[in-house]
Amino acid sequence: MMTEKDNRMAANKAVREWKSHHQQTYSDFKRQVAAIGSGDLSLMERTMGLLDDCMPQNARNFYAYIYKYIMNPDSVADDQTAFSDYDQLAAECIFHHAMIKVDSSTGEIEETKTPDSDCIIIRTDDLGESFESMPSSMKCVLNDLINQIIASGIDTPLADQDRIALQNLALLVTKTVYVYSLLFVPEYLEQLYKRIAVEGELLAYCIYFFVTFDHGLRQMADVFSKQMVDGQSTSFTAEMFRMCLRTFIAHSLTSRTDTKEGWQQLANETSSDDCWKEIMFTLRSCQSHGGQQKDSRTLDELLIGDKARLKAHIKDYLSENPGTSRLAYLLYALRQSGHIESCNYITFHRALQSLSPKPLGGPDVPQRRYHELMADPKLLGSKGKKWQQAKAIIDRWTVLFGKNDI
């Protein structure tokens, strides 16, 4: 059974392979990222367009219904087209504080008695407490919603009783938007998956590589800090920048796509005092997840030189040397000839699998053999039969890989 870690490794490998064949596409994407700093928001518009395209139709209907309700409640009194199959479940949650469990991986939605850490839990009994802990920018959005309902069509001061009634109505609308928005998550993710995995959306691949392998979140934070310094933001957008910084830092540390040291470097380089304080404060409150993200470079990324010819030679080697332990000699010969980037054996083993029609076998034996060679190259001069065979193989293939035409 595939674990979450296995799925992440498979996704990382697929995106790296995609990048090796779409260098120009990614270069164009990076230029658009850089242009954001000078006010060109075309990339942001493309990204929002992609997200909008994936919004389920029943979600569009629902938000249109809510908007019309806020503007004029009487105009939607008989309009039931906005509501989905989850009306009864949503009502139990909104009015009777039932908890709803949303499994974003399977799409299953059901009422539950106990929270599940692996699922999204929807509950409204603690909405007031949740509201207090929300970022200021999100409070702005909900406050605007509440104020708009209260102020809509009202030109005269209200009695306290009427104002309380309107505030309760606003809270009910807020709860409804909150619950239904989360109920739409599985269908939204399904649409997004189809757009990326089935249709091969180029923008999504670019964003994945940018965030996962190119310190993309830190680069975007750098763009935000420059805009804060240049005074190109209102108080609202400045708060949005700060919220993004907190989110970027937390996500990058949790997914191990960046380190605390990297963020501290950005904080020390920025000339924005607010940005510096936000980064340092967030780092103090974020839990550090030790270790580095696994190296999932592809063979094309590891090889140096004529990659096609090198891979042809490697296939010949695998054909002539079927023994698993001899994979160690292959990496050693590539290293001796200068045709491979610095990497550990496990990274090479994973990358090499793309050239083999069948599993290469466990990496334990060749990894141990490779480490022995790296620790003591003089082993190749010993009289042991194993090492004499190893020397003959390595010498031959080091010469082949070292030819000038590769």
C-alpha positions in Angstrom: 0.0 0.0 0.0 1.4 3.4 -1.0 2.0 5.7 2.0 1.8 9.5 1.9 5.6 9.6 1.8 5.6 7.2 -1.2 3.1 9.4 -3.0 5.1 12.5 -2.3 8.3 10.9 -3.6 6.5 9.7 -6.8 5.1 13.2 -7.4 8.5 14.7 -6.8 10.1 12.3 -9.3 7.4 12.9 -11.9 7.8 16.7 -11.6 11.5 16.5 -11.9 11.3 14.4 -15.0 8.8 16.9 -16.4 11.1 19.8 -15.7 14.0 18.1 -17.5 11.9 18.1 -20.7 10.4 21.6 -20.3 13.3 23.8 -19.5 12.0 26.7 -21.6 8.5 26.5 -20.1 10.0 26.8 -16.6 12.4 29.6 -17.6 9.4 31.6 -18.9 7.6 30.9 -15.7 10.6 32.2 -13.6 10.6 35.4 -15.7 7.0 36.0 -14.9 7.7 35.4 -11.2 10.4 38.1 -11.4 8.1 40.5 -13.1 5.7 40.5 -10.2 8.2 42.7 -8.3 7.7 45.4 -11.0 3.9 45.2 -10.8 3.2 42.7 -13.6 0.5 40.5 -12.1 -0.1 38.4 -15.3 1.2 35.2 -13.6 -1.1 35.8 -10.6 -4.0 36.2 -13.0 -3.2 32.9 -14.7 -2.9 31.2 -11.3 -6.3 32.6 -10.1 -7.8 31.6 -13.5 -6.6 28.0 -13.0 -8.1 27.9 -9.5 -11.3 29.4 -10.8 -11.6 26.9 -13.6 -11.5 24.1 -11.0 -14.3 25.5 -8.9 -17.2 23.0 -8.9 -20.4 24.4 -10.5 -22.5 23.8 -7.3 -20.0 26.0 -5.4 -20.4 28.7 -8.0 -24.2 28.5 -7.6 -23.9 28.6 -3.9 -21.7 31.7 -3.8 -23.9 33.5 -6.3 -26.9 32.7 -4.1 -25.2 34.0 -1.0 -24.2 37.2 -2.8 -27.7 37.8 -4.0 -29.0 37.1 -0.5 -26.8 39.7 1.1 -27.8 42.3 -1.5 -31.5 41.5 -1.3 -32.9 38.6 0.7 -36.3 38.7 -0.8 -34.9 38.2 -4.3 -33.7 34.6 -3.5 -36.5 33.5 -1.3 -37.7 30.8 -3.7 -34.3 30.0 -5.3 -33.1 26.5 -4.3 -30.7 25.9 -7.1 -27.6 26.8 -5.0 -27.9 24.0 -2.5 -26.2 20.7 -2.8 -26.6 17.1 -1.6 -25.2 18.1 1.8 -28.0 20.4 2.9 -29.2 18.1 5.7 -25.7 17.5 7.0 -24.8 21.2 6.8 -28.0 22.1 8.7 -27.1 19.6 11.5 -23.7 21.3 11.7 -24.9 24.9 11.6 -27.9 24.6 13.9 -27.1 21.6 16.1 -23.3 21.7 16.3 -22.8 18.3 14.7 -19.2 17.6 13.5 -18.6 16.7 9.9 -15.5 14.8 8.7 -14.2 15.5 5.2 -11.6 13.1 3.8 -9.9 15.0 1.1 -8.1 11.9 -0.3 -11.2 9.8 -0.8 -13.8 12.5 -1.0 -15.9 10.8 1.7 -18.1 13.2 3.8 -19.9 12.1 6.9 -21.0 13.1 10.4 -18.6 12.1 13.1 -18.5 12.1 16.9 -14.7 12.4 17.3 -12.1 14.6 15.4 -9.8 12.8 13.0 -6.3 14.4 12.6 -6.1 13.0 9.0 -9.3 14.6 7.8 -10.8 18.1 7.7 -13.2 18.6 10.6 -16.1 21.1 10.2 -17.7 22.4 13.3 -19.5 25.6 14.2 -19.7 25.3 18.0 -16.3 27.0 18.3 -16.7 29.5 15.4 -16.4 32.5 17.7 -13.1 31.2 19.2 -11.9 30.3 15.7 -12.7 33.8 14.5 -10.5 35.3 17.2 -7.5 33.2 16.2 -7.9 33.9 12.5 -5.3 36.2 10.7 -6.3 39.8 10.6 -6.8 39.7 6.8 -9.4 36.9 7.2 -11.2 38.9 9.9 -11.4 41.8 7.5 -13.2 39.7 5.0 -15.7 38.3 7.5 -16.2 41.7 9.2 -16.9 43.2 5.8 -19.5 40.5 5.2 -21.2 41.2 8.5 -21.1 44.9 8.1 -22.5 44.7 4.6 -25.5 42.7 5.8 -26.1 45.1 8.6 -25.7 48.2 6.5 -27.5 46.9 3.4 -30.5 49.2 2.6 -30.4 50.9 6.0 -30.2 54.7 6.1 -31.4 55.2 9.7 -30.0 54.2 13.1 -31.3 50.8 14.3 -32.6 49.9 17.7 -30.3 47.7 19.7 -32.7 44.8 19.4 -32.8 45.1 15.6 -29.0 45.4 15.4 -28.6 42.3 17.4 -31.0 40.4 15.1 -29.0 41.5 12.1 -25.7 40.5 13.8 -27.2 37.1 14.4 -28.3 36.9 10.8 -24.8 37.9 9.7 -23.3 35.2 11.9 -25.7 32.6 10.4 -24.5 33.6 6.9 -20.9 33.4 7.9 -21.4 29.9 9.4 -23.2 28.8 6.2 -20.4 30.1 3.9 -17.8 28.5 6.2 -19.5 25.0 6.3 -20.4 24.8 2.6 -16.9 26.1 1.5 -15.3 23.2 3.3 -17.8 20.7 2.0 -16.8 21.6 -1.6 -13.1 20.8 -0.9 -13.1 17.2 -2.2 -14.9 18.0 -5.5 -12.6 21.0 -5.9 -9.5 18.8 -5.4 -10.8 16.3 -7.8 -11.2 19.0 -10.5 -7.7 20.3 -9.7 -6.2 16.7 -9.9 -7.9 16.2 -13.3 -6.5 19.5 -14.6 -3.0 18.6 -13.5 -2.5 14.9 -13.7 -4.9 14.1 -16.6 -4.7 17.2 -18.8 -1.0 18.0 -17.8 -1.6 21.7 -16.9 1.9 23.3 -17.4 1.3 26.1 -14.9 0.7 23.6 -12.1 3.9 21.7 -12.8 5.8 25.0 -12.8 4.4 26.0 -9.5 5.1 22.6 -7.9 8.7 22.6 -9.0 9.1 26.2 -8.0 7.8 25.7 -4.5 9.3 22.2 -3.9 12.8 22.4 -5.4 13.6 26.1 -6.1 12.9 27.8 -2.8 9.9 29.4 -4.4 8.1 30.4 -1.2 11.2 32.3 0.0 11.5 34.0 -3.4 7.9 35.2 -3.3 8.5 36.4 0.3 11.5 38.4 -1.0 9.2 40.0 -3.6 6.7 40.9 -0.9 9.3 42.4 1.3 10.5 44.7 -1.5 7.0 45.9 -2.1 6.6 46.6 1.6 9.8 48.7 1.5 8.7 50.6 -1.6 5.5 51.6 0.0 3.4 49.9 -2.7 0.9 48.4 -0.4 -2.1 49.6 1.6 -2.6 48.6 5.2 -4.8 45.7 4.0 -2.3 44.4 1.5 0.5 44.7 4.0 -1.5 42.5 6.3 -2.0 40.1 3.5 1.7 40.0 2.9 2.3 39.3 6.5 -0.2 36.5 6.5 1.4 35.0 3.4 4.9 35.2 5.0 3.6 33.2 8.0 2.0 30.7 5.8 5.0 30.4 3.5 7.4 29.8 6.4 5.2 27.2 8.1 4.6 25.3 4.9 8.2 25.3 3.8 9.4 24.0 7.2 6.7 21.4 7.5 7.4 20.0 3.9 11.2 20.5 4.4 11.4 22.5 1.1 13.3 25.2 3.0 15.2 25.6 6.3 15.1 28.1 9.2 18.6 29.1 8.2 17.4 30.1 4.7 14.6 32.2 6.1 16.9 33.8 8.6 19.2 34.8 5.7 16.2 36.4 3.9 15.3 38.3 7.1 18.9 39.6 7.4 18.9 40.7 3.8 15.6 42.6 3.7 15.5 46.3 4.4 11.9 46.1 5.7 11.8 46.1 9.5 8.2 44.8 9.4 9.3 41.9 7.2 12.3 41.1 9.4 10.2 41.1 12.6 7.5 38.9 10.9 10.0 36.3 9.7 11.9 36.1 13.0 8.7 36.0 15.1 7.2 33.2 12.9 10.5 31.2 13.1 10.4 31.3 16.9 6.9 30.0 16.9 7.4 27.3 14.2 8.4 23.8 15.1 11.5 22.7 13.3 11.2 19.5 11.4 14.7 17.9 11.4 16.3 16.5 8.3 16.3 17.4 4.7 13.8 16.5 2.0 14.8 13.3 0.2 16.9 13.9 -3.0 14.7 12.9 -5.9 16.8 14.1 -8.8 16.3 12.3 -12.1 19.0 10.6 -14.1 19.0 13.5 -16.5 19.6 15.9 -13.7 22.5 13.8 -12.3 24.4 13.0 -15.5 27.0 15.5 -16.8 27.7 15.5 -20.5 25.9 13.9 -23.5 23.0 12.5 -21.5 21.6 10.4 -24.3 24.9 8.6 -25.0 25.6 8.2 -21.3 22.3 6.6 -20.8 22.9 4.3 -23.7 26.2 3.2 -22.1 24.5 2.7 -18.8 21.9 0.4 -20.4 24.8 -1.6 -21.9 26.4 -1.8 -18.4 23.1 -3.0 -16.8 22.8 -5.7 -19.5 26.4 -6.9 -19.0 26.4 -6.7 -15.2 23.0 -8.0 -13.9 24.3 -8.4 -10.3 22.8 -5.9 -7.9 26.1 -5.4 -6.1 27.7 -4.2 -9.4 25.4 -1.1 -9.4 28.0 0.3 -6.9 30.7 -0.1 -9.5 28.6 1.8 -12.1 28.2 4.8 -9.8 31.9 4.7 -8.9 32.9 4.6 -12.6 30.7 7.5 -13.4 32.1 9.4 -10.5 35.7 8.6 -11.6 35.0 9.8 -15.1 33.4 13.1 -13.9 30.0 12.4 -15.6 27.8 12.5 -12.6 26.8 15.2 -10.0 27.6 14.7 -6.4 25.0 12.4 -4.9 24.6 9.6 -2.4 24.0 6.0 -3.6 20.3 5.9 -2.7 19.6 9.0 -4.9 21.5 7.3 -7.8 19.6 4.0 -7.3 16.2 5.7 -7.4 17.2 7.7 -10.6 18.6 4.6 -12.3 15.3 2.7 -12.0 13.9 4.7 -14.9 16.3 2.9 -17.3 15.5 -0.6 -16.1 12.3 -2.4 -17.2 12.3 -4.4 -14.0 13.0 -3.5 -10.3 16.8 -3.1 -9.6 16.5 -4.9 -6.3 17.2 -3.6 -2.8 19.8 -0.9 -2.4 21.4 -2.2 0.8 24.1 -4.4 -0.7 25.3 -2.0 -3.5 25.1 0.9 -1.1 27.3 -0.8 1.4 29.8 -1.8 -1.3 29.9 1.8 -2.6 30.5 3.2 0.8 33.4 0.7 1.3 35.0 1.9 -2.0 34.6 5.6 -1.1 36.0 5.0 2.4 39.0 3.0 1.1 39.8 3.1 -2.7 42.9 1.0 -2.0 40.5 -2.0 -1.8 40.6 -2.1 -5.6 44.3 -3.0 -5.4 43.8 -5.9 -2.9 44.2 -9.6 -3.9 40.6 -10.6 -3.0 38.7 -12.0 -6.0 35.7 -9.8 -5.3 37.8 -6.6 -5.5 39.8 -7.8 -8.5 36.6 -8.3 -10.4 35.4 -4.9 -9.2 38.6 -3.2 -10.4 38.3 -4.8 -13.8 34.7 -3.6 -14.2 35.4 -0.1 -12.9 38.6 0.4 -15.0 36.9 -0.6 -18.2 33.8 1.5 -17.7 35.7 4.5 -16.4 37.5 4.6 -19.7 34.3 4.2 -21.7 32.5 7.0 -19.8 35.6 9.1 -20.0 35.8 9.3 -23.8 35.9 12.8 -25.2 32.8 12.3 -27.3 30.5 11.9 -24.3 
